[in-house]
Amino acid sequence: MTKHFDTPVRLTDGRSLASLDDAIAALSDTGWPQRGPRHDEALDICLKVRDGHRSLSEGRMALEMAAQEAGNLQP
């Protein structure tokens, strides 16, 4: 079952990531603008959310931080 965020994470490239599946797909995409430490952490956390080891809110926060690190977070 897909887990949806309360509020989507909006990216500057026009994407709106509304679910955990969206987040994992975006973070796994080779087109992600910058793969820094926050990117790696966000992907790890989102995979742990999928497996039930972290909360959905932690996954969303990590995704937002990775997007901010990459300059891809829409204000």
N, CA, C and O atoms as a MOPAC input file, in Angstrom:
PM7 MOZYME 1SCF
protein

 N      0.84300 1    -1.18300 1     0.00000 1
 C      0.00000 1     0.00000 1     0.00000 1
 C      0.89100 1     1.25000 1     0.00000 1
 O      1.86700 1     1.33300 1     0.74500 1
 N      0.54400 1     2.19100 1    -0.82700 1
 C      1.31100 1     3.42800 1    -0.93000 1
 C      1.04200 1     4.31400 1     0.27900 1
 O     -0.10200 1     4.48800 1     0.69900 1
 N      2.10900 1     4.86400 1     0.82500 1
 C      1.99900 1     5.78700 1     1.95500 1
 C      2.10000 1     7.20400 1     1.40500 1
 O      3.07600 1     7.55000 1     0.73900 1
 N      1.08600 1     8.02400 1     1.68700 1
 C      1.04700 1     9.39000 1     1.18100 1
 C      1.44000 1    10.39700 1     2.25600 1
 O      1.07300 1    10.25900 1     3.42300 1
 N      2.19700 1    11.41500 1     1.83800 1
 C      2.55600 1    12.51600 1     2.72900 1
 C      1.33300 1    13.39300 1     2.95800 1
 O      0.45500 1    13.47300 1     2.09900 1
 N      1.27300 1    14.05400 1     4.11700 1
 C      0.18700 1    15.00500 1     4.37600 1
 C      0.23600 1    16.14700 1     3.38000 1
 O     -0.80000 1    16.59600 1     2.89000 1
 N      1.43700 1    16.61700 1     3.08200 1
 C      1.65100 1    17.70000 1     2.12100 1
 C      2.74500 1    17.26000 1     1.15500 1
 O      3.81500 1    16.83700 1     1.59200 1
 N      2.49700 1    17.35200 1    -0.15100 1
 C      3.52300 1    16.95200 1    -1.11300 1
 C      4.77500 1    17.82300 1    -1.01100 1
 O      4.71300 1    18.97400 1    -0.58000 1
 N      5.90000 1    17.26000 1    -1.41000 1
 C      7.14100 1    18.01300 1    -1.52600 1
 C      7.21800 1    18.46700 1    -2.97400 1
 O      7.23700 1    17.64100 1    -3.88600 1
 N      7.26100 1    19.77600 1    -3.19100 1
 C      7.26500 1    20.32700 1    -4.54900 1
 C      8.68900 1    20.70100 1    -4.95400 1
 O      9.41700 1    21.36500 1    -4.21600 1
 N      9.05400 1    20.25300 1    -6.14000 1
 C     10.39800 1    20.48700 1    -6.64800 1
 C     10.38900 1    21.57900 1    -7.71400 1
 O      9.36800 1    21.83500 1    -8.35200 1
 N     11.53200 1    22.21100 1    -7.89200 1
 C     11.63200 1    23.30600 1    -8.86300 1
 C     11.46900 1    22.82300 1   -10.29400 1
 O     11.19100 1    23.62600 1   -11.18500 1
 N     11.63500 1    21.52000 1   -10.53600 1
 C     11.45200 1    20.99200 1   -11.89600 1
 C      9.98500 1    20.71300 1   -12.20700 1
 O      9.65900 1    20.17000 1   -13.26300 1
 N      9.09700 1    21.09000 1   -11.27700 1
 C      7.66100 1    20.95900 1   -11.50000 1
 C      7.04200 1    19.70200 1   -10.91100 1
 O      5.81900 1    19.56700 1   -10.88100 1
 N      7.86900 1    18.79300 1   -10.44800 1
 C      7.31300 1    17.57000 1    -9.85400 1
 C      6.75600 1    17.85200 1    -8.47100 1
 O      7.24400 1    18.71500 1    -7.74100 1
 N      5.72600 1    17.10200 1    -8.13500 1
 C      5.11600 1    17.15200 1    -6.81800 1
 C      5.15000 1    15.72700 1    -6.27100 1
 O      4.47800 1    14.83600 1    -6.79100 1
 N      5.93700 1    15.52400 1    -5.22100 1
 C      6.12100 1    14.19400 1    -4.65800 1
 C      5.15200 1    14.02400 1    -3.49800 1
 O      5.34300 1    14.58700 1    -2.42000 1
 N      4.10900 1    13.23600 1    -3.74000 1
 C      3.01800 1    13.13100 1    -2.78000 1
 C      3.06500 1    11.86000 1    -1.94300 1
 O      2.31200 1    11.72000 1    -0.97900 1
 N      3.94700 1    10.93300 1    -2.31000 1
 C      3.95900 1     9.64900 1    -1.60200 1
 C      5.38300 1     9.15000 1    -1.40000 1
 O      6.33800 1     9.66500 1    -1.98100 1
 N      5.48800 1     8.14400 1    -0.56700 1
 C      6.77500 1     7.51800 1    -0.33400 1
 C      7.31400 1     6.90700 1    -1.62400 1
 O      8.51000 1     6.99900 1    -1.90400 1
 N      6.44000 1     6.28600 1    -2.40600 1
 C      6.86800 1     5.71700 1    -3.68600 1
 C      7.41400 1     6.79300 1    -4.61600 1
 O      8.41600 1     6.57500 1    -5.29800 1
 N      6.75600 1     7.96500 1    -4.64900 1
 C      7.25000 1     9.10000 1    -5.45500 1
 C      8.64200 1     9.50700 1    -4.98700 1
 O      9.53000 1     9.76400 1    -5.80100 1
 N      8.82400 1     9.56500 1    -3.67300 1
 C     10.10500 1     9.99200 1    -3.10300 1
 C     11.22200 1     9.01800 1    -3.46700 1
 O     12.30300 1     9.43900 1    -3.87900 1
 N     10.96600 1     7.72600 1    -3.31600 1
 C     11.98800 1     6.72100 1    -3.63200 1
 C     12.33000 1     6.76800 1    -5.11200 1
 O     13.50000 1     6.67400 1    -5.48300 1
 N     11.31900 1     6.91300 1    -5.95900 1
 C     11.56200 1     6.98600 1    -7.40400 1
 C     12.39300 1     8.21400 1    -7.75700 1
 O     13.32500 1     8.12200 1    -8.55600 1
 N     12.06500 1     9.35900 1    -7.17200 1
 C     12.78800 1    10.60300 1    -7.46700 1
 C     14.23500 1    10.52300 1    -6.98200 1
 O     15.15700 1    10.92200 1    -7.69200 1
 N     14.42300 1    10.00700 1    -5.77600 1
 C     15.77200 1     9.90800 1    -5.21200 1
 C     16.61900 1     8.86700 1    -5.94600 1
 O     17.84600 1     8.96500 1    -5.96100 1
 N     15.97700 1     7.88100 1    -6.54700 1
 C     16.68400 1     6.84100 1    -7.29600 1
 C     16.95200 1     7.24600 1    -8.74300 1
 O     17.74100 1     6.60800 1    -9.44000 1
 N     16.28800 1     8.31100 1    -9.18500 1
 C     16.41200 1     8.78700 1   -10.56300 1
 C     17.81200 1     9.34700 1   -10.80700 1
 O     18.31400 1    10.13000 1   -10.00200 1
 N     18.43200 1     8.95700 1   -11.89500 1
 C     19.77700 1     9.46100 1   -12.21900 1
 C     19.75600 1    10.95400 1   -12.53300 1
 O     20.81000 1    11.58900 1   -12.58100 1
 N     18.59100 1    11.50900 1   -12.74400 1
 C     18.47600 1    12.93700 1   -13.03100 1
 C     18.39600 1    13.82200 1   -11.79100 1
 O     18.25200 1    15.03900 1   -11.91000 1
 N     18.48700 1    13.22200 1   -10.60000 1
 C     18.47200 1    14.03800 1    -9.36800 1
 C     19.64600 1    15.01100 1    -9.45200 1
 O     20.77100 1    14.58600 1    -9.71300 1
 N     19.41000 1    16.31500 1    -9.23400 1
 C     20.42500 1    17.34100 1    -9.50100 1
 C     21.75500 1    17.20900 1    -8.75500 1
 O     22.80800 1    17.50100 1    -9.32200 1
 N     21.72100 1    16.78000 1    -7.51500 1
 C     22.96100 1    16.69100 1    -6.73400 1
 C     22.83100 1    15.54900 1    -5.74400 1
 O     21.88100 1    15.49800 1    -4.96300 1
 N     23.78100 1    14.64200 1    -5.77800 1
 C     23.74800 1    13.49400 1    -4.86800 1
 C     24.77100 1    13.69500 1    -3.75400 1
 O     25.87300 1    13.14800 1    -3.79200 1
 N     24.38800 1    14.47900 1    -2.78300 1
 C     25.24700 1    14.74000 1    -1.63400 1
 C     24.85600 1    13.86800 1    -0.46800 1
 O     24.07800 1    12.92700 1    -0.62600 1
 N     25.39100 1    14.17000 1     0.71000 1
 C     25.11500 1    13.35500 1     1.90100 1
 C     23.63600 1    13.31500 1     2.27900 1
 O     23.14300 1    12.29100 1     2.75200 1
 N     22.93600 1    14.41300 1     2.07400 1
 C     21.50600 1    14.42200 1     2.43000 1
 C     20.69500 1    13.55400 1     1.46600 1
 O     19.69800 1    12.94700 1     1.85500 1
 N     21.12900 1    13.50100 1     0.21600 1
 C     20.46800 1    12.62800 1    -0.75600 1
 C     20.59000 1    11.17400 1    -0.30900 1
 O     19.60000 1    10.44500 1    -0.25500 1
 N     21.80700 1    10.76500 1     0.00800 1
 C     22.04600 1     9.38300 1     0.42700 1
 C     21.24400 1     9.04900 1     1.68800 1
 O     20.64700 1     7.97700 1     1.79400 1
 N     21.24200 1     9.98300 1     2.63400 1
 C     20.49300 1     9.77800 1     3.87800 1
 C     18.99700 1     9.68100 1     3.60900 1
 O     18.30900 1     8.84600 1     4.19700 1
 N     18.49400 1    10.53600 1     2.72000 1
 C     17.06000 1    10.53500 1     2.41600 1
 C     16.63300 1     9.22000 1     1.77000 1
 O     15.59700 1     8.65700 1     2.12500 1
 N     17.42000 1     8.74000 1     0.83600 1
 C     17.08000 1     7.46400 1     0.19700 1
 C     17.09200 1     6.33900 1     1.22400 1
 O     16.19600 1     5.49500 1     1.23000 1
 N     18.09100 1     6.32200 1     2.08400 1
 C     18.18300 1     5.30200 1     3.12700 1
 C     16.97000 1     5.36500 1     4.05900 1
 O     16.37100 1     4.33800 1     4.37600 1
 N     16.61800 1     6.56800 1     4.49200 1
 C     15.47700 1     6.72800 1     5.40600 1
 C     14.18000 1     6.31600 1     4.72200 1
 O     13.35900 1     5.62400 1     5.32500 1
 N     13.98200 1     6.73100 1     3.47100 1
 C     12.74400 1     6.37400 1     2.76100 1
 C     12.61700 1     4.86200 1     2.58700 1
 O     11.51900 1     4.31900 1     2.69900 1
 N     13.71400 1     4.18800 1     2.31900 1
 C     13.67000 1     2.72800 1     2.22200 1
 C     13.34000 1     2.09900 1     3.57700 1
 O     12.64500 1     1.08400 1     3.63900 1
 N     13.83300 1     2.69500 1     4.65000 1
 C     13.50700 1     2.19900 1     5.99200 1
 C     12.04500 1     2.46200 1     6.34500 1
 O     11.42400 1     1.66400 1     7.04700 1
 N     11.49000 1     3.58000 1     5.86000 1
 C     10.05900 1     3.85300 1     6.06600 1
 C      9.24400 1     2.76400 1     5.36100 1
 O      8.29700 1     2.22200 1     5.93000 1
 N      9.62100 1     2.45200 1     4.12200 1
 C      8.91700 1     1.42300 1     3.35900 1
 C      8.92500 1     0.09300 1     4.10100 1
 O      7.94700 1    -0.65300 1     4.07200 1
 N     10.05700 1    -0.19800 1     4.77400 1
 C     10.18400 1    -1.46100 1     5.49600 1
 C      9.61000 1    -1.40900 1     6.91200 1
 O      9.62100 1    -2.41300 1     7.62300 1
 N      9.10600 1    -0.23700 1     7.32300 1
 C      8.46900 1    -0.11000 1     8.62200 1
 C      9.40500 1     0.22800 1     9.76800 1
 O      9.03200 1     0.09600 1    10.93400 1
 N     10.62700 1     0.66800 1     9.44600 1
 C     11.60400 1     0.94900 1    10.50000 1
 C     11.75200 1     2.43000 1    10.83500 1
 O     12.42300 1     2.77600 1    11.80700 1
 N     11.14400 1     3.29600 1    10.05700 1
 C     11.15500 1     4.74700 1    10.32300 1
 C      9.75100 1     5.26300 1    10.03100 1
 O      8.93900 1     4.57400 1     9.41300 1
 N      9.47300 1     6.49900 1    10.48900 1
 C      8.13400 1     7.07500 1    10.28900 1
 C      8.03800 1     7.79500 1     8.94200 1
 O      9.04400 1     8.22100 1     8.37400 1
 N      6.82400 1     7.91900 1     8.45500 1
 C      6.58000 1     8.61400 1     7.19000 1
 C      7.01000 1    10.07700 1     7.28700 1
 O      7.53100 1    10.63100 1     6.31900 1
 N      6.80000 1    10.70300 1     8.43700 1
 C      7.20500 1    12.10300 1     8.59100 1
 C      8.72700 1    12.24800 1     8.52600 1
 O      9.22300 1    13.25400 1     8.02000 1
 N      9.47700 1    11.25800 1     9.03000 1
 C     10.93600 1    11.29200 1     8.91300 1
 C     11.35600 1    11.18600 1     7.44800 1
 O     12.29700 1    11.85100 1     7.01500 1
 N     10.66200 1    10.35800 1     6.70100 1
 C     10.95800 1    10.22300 1     5.28000 1
 C     10.70400 1    11.50600 1     4.51100 1
 O     11.50100 1    11.89900 1     3.66000 1
 N      9.58600 1    12.15900 1     4.81500 1
 C      9.26200 1    13.41300 1     4.13000 1
 C     10.28300 1    14.49200 1     4.47600 1
 O     10.72500 1    15.23200 1     3.59800 1
 N     10.65200 1    14.58500 1     5.73000 1
 C     11.62900 1    15.58300 1     6.16100 1
 C     12.97600 1    15.34600 1     5.48400 1
 O     13.62200 1    16.29400 1     5.03600 1
 N     13.39600 1    14.09700 1     5.40800 1
 C     14.66700 1    13.77000 1     4.75700 1
 C     14.61900 1    14.10900 1     3.27000 1
 O     15.59400 1    14.62200 1     2.72200 1
 N     13.50000 1    13.82800 1     2.61600 1
 C     13.33000 1    14.17000 1     1.20200 1
 C     13.43100 1    15.67700 1     1.00900 1
 O     14.10500 1    16.14700 1     0.09300 1
 N     12.76700 1    16.42500 1     1.86300 1
 C     12.80500 1    17.88400 1     1.77200 1
 C     14.23700 1    18.41400 1     1.94300 1
 O     14.65600 1    19.32200 1     1.22500 1
 N     14.97400 1    17.84800 1     2.88500 1
 C     16.36000 1    18.28000 1     3.10800 1
 C     17.24900 1    17.94600 1     1.90600 1
 O     18.12500 1    18.73200 1     1.54200 1
 N     17.02400 1    16.78300 1     1.29200 1
 C     17.80400 1    16.40200 1     0.10800 1
 C     17.48600 1    17.33000 1    -1.06200 1
 O     18.38300 1    17.71700 1    -1.81100 1
 N     16.22600 1    17.68100 1    -1.21700 1
 C     15.83400 1    18.59500 1    -2.28900 1
 C     16.42300 1    19.98800 1    -2.05100 1
 O     16.84200 1    20.65800 1    -2.99500 1
 N     16.45400 1    20.41700 1    -0.79500 1
 C     17.04700 1    21.70000 1    -0.45900 1
 C     18.55700 1    21.68100 1    -0.74200 1
 O     19.09000 1    22.64300 1    -1.29700 1
 N     19.23900 1    20.61100 1    -0.37300 1
 C     20.66200 1    20.46200 1    -0.62500 1
 C     20.96700 1    20.55200 1    -2.13200 1
 O     21.98400 1    21.11100 1    -2.54300 1
 N     20.06800 1    19.99400 1    -2.93200 1
 C     20.27300 1    19.94900 1    -4.38200 1
 C     19.78500 1    21.22600 1    -5.07100 1
 O     19.91300 1    21.35200 1    -6.28900 1
 N     19.22700 1    22.17600 1    -4.30900 1
 C     18.69300 1    23.39500 1    -4.90700 1
 C     17.44700 1    23.11200 1    -5.73100 1
 O     17.14200 1    23.82400 1    -6.68800 1
 N     16.72900 1    22.05500 1    -5.34200 1
 C     15.58400 1    21.59500 1    -6.11400 1
 C     14.26800 1    21.70600 1    -5.33700 1
 O     13.24400 1    21.18700 1    -5.78300 1
 N     14.28600 1    22.37000 1    -4.19300 1
 C     13.08300 1    22.50700 1    -3.37600 1
 C     12.37600 1    23.79800 1    -3.74600 1
 O     12.95600 1    24.88200 1    -3.68200 1
 N     11.12300 1    23.66600 1    -4.13000 1
 C     10.33200 1    24.86200 1    -4.46800 1
 C      9.94600 1    25.57100 1    -3.18000 1
 O      9.42000 1    24.94700 1    -2.25800 1
 N     10.20900 1    26.88200 1    -3.11300 1
 C      9.86900 1    27.62000 1    -1.87600 1
 C      8.36700 1    27.71000 1    -1.64200 1
 O      7.93000 1    28.29600 1    -0.65100 1

